Structures are given as structure tokens and as C-alpha cells.
Amino acid sequence: MTAGILSCTPGGYTRVSVRLALLTLFVLLVLVLGIAGAGCAWLSSNQMRATLERQATAALGMTITVGRARARVYPRIGVDLHDVQVGAPAFLTLSRVTFQAS
């Protein structure tokens, strides 16, 4: 064993085990951030905006259009819809509609 790489102390942590734990935490952090980023990208996509428009139109029985949809994770998980128009021609326009977890 090399003295600089591995130091064994009774009841203590070795340098290798501390490095392995830090590397594991780093990899987990990168995975969580990657998954969160992918989720936000999907929720902010045109496909999600079109899905929301279809579902709202079907539920309300009148045409709903959404100008832009954006997902967010901070400070609370939610979705912001911008330039929402109700009806065709639009009789109601909402500049911003927010859905968030409580």
C-alpha cells in the first residue's frame, strides 16, 4: 500500500472511500440535474403547448390558444402559460396563467 493514497485509521475513513463517496454524490447530482433539465425542456416544448391547447379546448368546448408555455422548477414546480386566448375570435386574452405545486 502507498502511504499517500490510502491511510487506515481505526474507525476513520480512508482517502479512497471519501473520494468514492464524493464521486458518487457528484454523479447523482449530475443525473438529477439532467433529468430536471430534460423535464423542463419537454414541458416547455411546442408539443406540450399543443397538448395543453387540445385538452383545454376539449374540456371547455371553445377554442383555447397558448402563445408560449414554460416549465419551471424553482422556487416551486410549475408551468407558466403566456398569451392565452379563449374563443375564436378571442373574447378573452390572459397575458399569463400560472400552475404550480403547493
Secondary structure, DSSP 4 states (H G I P E B T S, - for coil): --TTT----TT---HHHHHHHHHHHHHHHHHHHHHHHHHHHHHTSHHHHHHHHHHHHHHHSS-EEEEEEEEE-SSS-EEEEEEEEETTTTSEEEEEEEEE--
